[in-house]
Each structure stands twice: as structure tokens, then as C-alpha cells.
Amino acid sequence: MFRSYRIVMAALVLACAVVSCSEKQEKTDLAARTAELYFGYLLSGDVTSFVEGMDGYAQLPDAYKAELRGNAAMFAERQHKEHGGLRSVSAQRSEADSTVAEVFMSFEYGDGTKEQVLVPMVRRRGLWYMR
């Protein structure tokens, strides 16, 4: 009886660990895919959608939103002049808990230059945003 109780308890602990790990992995994967999506917008020239992925964007005054869009457009133009533009973006790895994540992105430029960039993310009302 005592032995079967220990086996049942061990199975429950293992099941909880698996569920906990899979939930954490799901959050990590979702944060990474979301960061890729936002930078994909920038890659395609859609700076408005890119900056809408920033935490708190919706609450900002219109003038500040316009400034953020302008900054993103200038960044994209600078990358085009210096490196032939941004050719591809991909999430390489990420670490997340329930409300924050760090996504390690790989950028590849038109001139063959590659760069790794850390993108901090935050989860608000079930959605991931760039911090």
C-alpha cells in the first residue's frame, strides 16, 4: 500500500512538472513568434504595425506615435544605406515566464552581415509586446 502511494505521488509530481514545462515552453514560443512577427513588419516596410507592437503604444499621444513611426522608418532606411537593408529576421531562442520574455533574434542584412539582437518582451492582457 505504501509503495503504490509513493508511485502515485511520483507520477503526479512528474505530470505536474510536464504540464508546467509545456506551459512555459508555449509562452516562450509564443513570445518568440510574436517578436518575429513584429520585426517581419519592419522588414516588409510596415513601420506602423511594427511600432504598434510596442508596449503602451495605444495609450501614447498621437504626436509621440508619429515620432516612433518616424524613428522606425529612419532605422530601416539607415540599415538599407549601411547594409543593403534587412533581409531576414528569426528568433533563435527565448526565455520567458508568465509576464516577461527575452527573445534572441538573428538579423541578416543584404550585404551578408549578421547580427544578434535581444528583444525584451512583456505580456499584457494575454498579448506579447516589445518593451
N, C-alpha and C positions, 0 to 999 in steps of 0.2 A: 504493500500500500504506500509506504513512504517513498519507495523507489519510483513508482508510477507518478506520484505527486511531483517529484523533482523533474521527471521527464516532461510532464505537462507544463510546469513552470518554465523550464528551459525553452520549450517550444514557444510559449507565449512571449518570453523576452526576445527570442530570435525574431518572431513575427513582428513585434513592435519595432525592433531595430530595422528590419527590412522596410516596413512602411515608412518609418521616419526617414531613412536614407532615400527612398524613392520620392518622397515629397520634397526633400531638399534638392535632389537631382532635378526634379521637374521645375522647381523655382529657378535653379541655376541655369538650366537650358532655356527657359522662357526669357530670363534676363538677357542671355547671350543673343538669342534670336531677335529680341526687341532692339538691342544695340545695333545689330547688323541691319535691321530694317531702317532705323534712323539714319545710319551712315549710308545706306543704299539710296535714300532720298537725296542726300548731299551729292553722292556720286552721279545721280541722274540729273542734277541741277535743280531739284525741287527744294530750295532752301527754306521755304515756308513750312513744309512738312517736317523738315529736319529740326527747325527751332521749336516747332510745336511739341516735339518730344522732350523738351527741357522742362525740368521740374518747376512748377509755378508759372509757366508761360501764360496760361489762360487768365491769371489774375493781374498780369502786368499792364501798365498804361500803354496805349497804342503807340506812343512815340518811342517807348523803350522796345516794344516788339519790332518796330521798324528798324531800330538800331541793331537789334540782334540779327534780323534778316540781312541787313547790310554787312554786318561783320562776317556772317557765314558766307555770303557771296564773295566778299573780299578774300576770305580764306581760300575758297575754291579757285578763284582767279589767280591768286598767288601760287597755289600748287600747280596750276596749269602753266604759268610762266616759268617756274623754277624746275618743275619735274615732268612736264608734259601731261599734267592732270592726274587725278586719282583714277586708277584703272580698276582696282578691285579692293573690296573690304571683306574681312571674315573674322569671326570670333574664333580665337584659338583655344581659349579656356576661360572659365569663370568660376567664381566662388560667391555663394550667396547664402543669406539666412532669410528670415521671413520678410525683412523690410529693406535690406541693403544688399548690393552686389558689386563686385569688381569684375569687369569684363575686359579681358586682354584681347585687343583687336590687332589684326595684321593689315596694314595698308600696303598696297603695291601701286607704284606710280608708273606713268607712261615711260619714263626713262629707265625703268628696271629697279629703281631704288625701292627698298622695302623698309618699313618702319613698324615697330610695335608700339601701341598706344593703350594706356589704361583708361577705361571709361567707367567712372563710378556711376552706379545706378541706384535709384531709390524707388520703393514700391509705395504707391498711394492709391487707396481705394481699389486695390486689385490690379492696378496697371503699373508698368515699369516706365520710369522716366530717367533721362540723363540728369545727373546732378551737376 
